[in-house]
């Protein structure tokens, strides 16, 4: 019997962009659209238009091949837009590849987005049983896990409420509990854990460790390198839809941080409402820096909506994802409002004496728009701190230039 859990060969996924975004559809909407499709196509031909004329093709994945053994815990890392989420959606059978194939040997429990696999009109209870049935479990098996799922998610009072009325946090907790507790042979978890609080993340990571210890396979996508390093044995680094490297997780993480694009364009994740457009260090694109001297982090961003109650964060982590710097704007200037347009700010640090090595810097905005509280995070910006000593030569986080007197 083969010990392979996942086999991917020459996988590619192409999207056509430029069309309108679709809302969630009811069953009636789907039937109506299907019946109308031939007439819409005829109309476009009469007008001299075709789908290829109206939409640009973009490859989210291309020529991706790898194997995952049963019981292996694999971290999939890479900057935003690298193709991580698309890969997991294909492996979870949410979308089909354009070329190539992905064979998955076992039941898959997936948490890719808040509410993935949930029908918004059904209650939490109904969605638990629906997801269990999709995984091939009997009603008796689902019932035996039901109380644990509800307890982990903390939704006892709302379990008979349609999930369309759940907050994002409630949907996230229930989604993870369903994915992890319904005995999947392969657990697939995307970056959505980042929107939970620290206590919830700790619970989730603990549960994933439990799943891994039982010999099940885990695929984990995250920007939290400490979590990836702790949980995973091997890693896959994606870059622009292709595999850059695979191997032992520590080596893959180091290569990700070492070779991360330090070009002037550090826009990172693109949102409809907000984008970090540029980050400069002391007026220059990131390069080798000397943190025995003051550091100015100059940030440009574009807002396409109005935001209130805005908090900006500047956070620096070491290669093990230990937080070594954490600065928050309201410590000095309080909450702010942002109007649509281009903006900039600068956060200045005194000399920090970080020991030589590789670090990451993230900018984060937490703000309130018209409809909800939003969270926008830049791609991690790699900082390489220079110095006379070898990065691993001495313990500790800082290496001040001490004066010795005898």
BELLIN-V140847 format. One record per backbone hydrogen bond with DSSP energy under -1.0 kcal/mol. CO is the residue of the C=O (numbers start at 1). NH is the residue of the N-H. If there is no record, write none. Layout:
co=CO nh=NH
co=CO nh=NH
This chain:
co=3 nh=70
co=5 nh=105
co=6 nh=68
co=7 nh=103
co=8 nh=66
co=9 nh=101
co=11 nh=64
co=12 nh=98
co=12 nh=99
co=13 nh=60
co=13 nh=61
co=15 nh=58
co=17 nh=56
co=26 nh=30
co=27 nh=31
co=28 nh=32
co=29 nh=33
co=30 nh=34
co=31 nh=35
co=32 nh=36
co=33 nh=37
co=36 nh=40
co=37 nh=41
co=38 nh=42
co=39 nh=43
co=40 nh=44
co=41 nh=45
co=42 nh=46
co=43 nh=47
co=44 nh=49
co=45 nh=48
co=50 nh=54
co=51 nh=55
co=56 nh=17
co=58 nh=15
co=61 nh=13
co=64 nh=11
co=66 nh=8
co=68 nh=5
co=68 nh=6
co=69 nh=72
co=72 nh=218
co=73 nh=233
co=73 nh=234
co=74 nh=220
co=75 nh=236
co=77 nh=238
co=79 nh=82
co=82 nh=241
co=83 nh=87
co=84 nh=88
co=85 nh=89
co=86 nh=90
co=87 nh=91
co=88 nh=92
co=89 nh=94
co=89 nh=95
co=90 nh=93
co=99 nh=12
co=101 nh=9
co=103 nh=7
co=107 nh=185
co=107 nh=186
co=109 nh=188
co=111 nh=190
co=113 nh=116
co=115 nh=118
co=119 nh=122
co=120 nh=164
co=122 nh=163
co=123 nh=127
co=124 nh=128
co=125 nh=129
co=126 nh=130
co=127 nh=131
co=128 nh=132
co=129 nh=133
co=130 nh=134
co=131 nh=135
co=132 nh=137
co=133 nh=136
co=138 nh=142
co=139 nh=143
co=140 nh=144
co=142 nh=145
co=142 nh=146
co=145 nh=149
co=146 nh=150
co=147 nh=151
co=148 nh=152
co=149 nh=153
co=150 nh=154
co=150 nh=155
co=155 nh=158
co=158 nh=161
co=159 nh=125
co=161 nh=124
co=162 nh=165
co=163 nh=166
co=167 nh=171
co=168 nh=172
co=169 nh=173
co=170 nh=174
co=171 nh=175
co=172 nh=176
co=173 nh=177
co=174 nh=178
co=175 nh=179
co=176 nh=180
co=177 nh=181
co=178 nh=182
co=185 nh=217
co=186 nh=109
co=187 nh=219
co=188 nh=111
co=189 nh=221
co=190 nh=193
co=191 nh=194
co=192 nh=195
co=193 nh=196
co=197 nh=201
co=198 nh=202
co=199 nh=203
co=200 nh=204
co=201 nh=205
co=202 nh=206
co=203 nh=207
co=204 nh=208
co=205 nh=209
co=206 nh=210
co=207 nh=211
co=208 nh=212
co=209 nh=213
co=210 nh=214
co=211 nh=216
co=212 nh=215
co=217 nh=187
co=218 nh=74
co=219 nh=189
co=220 nh=76
co=223 nh=225
co=224 nh=228
co=225 nh=229
co=226 nh=230
co=227 nh=231
co=228 nh=232
co=233 nh=249
co=234 nh=75
co=235 nh=247
co=236 nh=77
co=237 nh=244
co=237 nh=245
co=239 nh=242
co=241 nh=62
co=242 nh=239
co=245 nh=237
co=247 nh=235
co=248 nh=252
co=249 nh=253
co=250 nh=254
co=251 nh=255
co=252 nh=256
co=253 nh=257
co=254 nh=258
co=255 nh=259
co=264 nh=266
co=273 nh=304
co=274 nh=271
co=275 nh=302
co=278 nh=300
co=280 nh=298
co=281 nh=284
co=284 nh=281
co=289 nh=386
co=290 nh=293
co=291 nh=352
co=291 nh=353
co=295 nh=349
co=296 nh=282
co=297 nh=347
co=298 nh=280
co=299 nh=345
co=300 nh=277
co=300 nh=278
co=301 nh=343
co=302 nh=275
co=303 nh=341
co=307 nh=338
co=308 nh=368
co=311 nh=366
co=312 nh=329
co=313 nh=364
co=314 nh=327
co=315 nh=362
co=316 nh=324
co=316 nh=325
co=317 nh=360
co=318 nh=321
co=322 nh=318
co=325 nh=316
co=327 nh=314
co=328 nh=331
co=329 nh=332
co=329 nh=333
co=336 nh=310
co=338 nh=307
co=341 nh=303
co=343 nh=301
co=345 nh=299
co=347 nh=297
co=349 nh=295
co=353 nh=399
co=357 nh=385
co=359 nh=383
co=360 nh=317
co=361 nh=381
co=362 nh=315
co=363 nh=378
co=364 nh=313
co=365 nh=376
co=366 nh=311
co=367 nh=374
co=368 nh=308
co=372 nh=369
co=374 nh=367
co=376 nh=365
co=381 nh=361
co=383 nh=359
co=384 nh=289
co=385 nh=357
co=390 nh=393
co=397 nh=355
co=400 nh=402
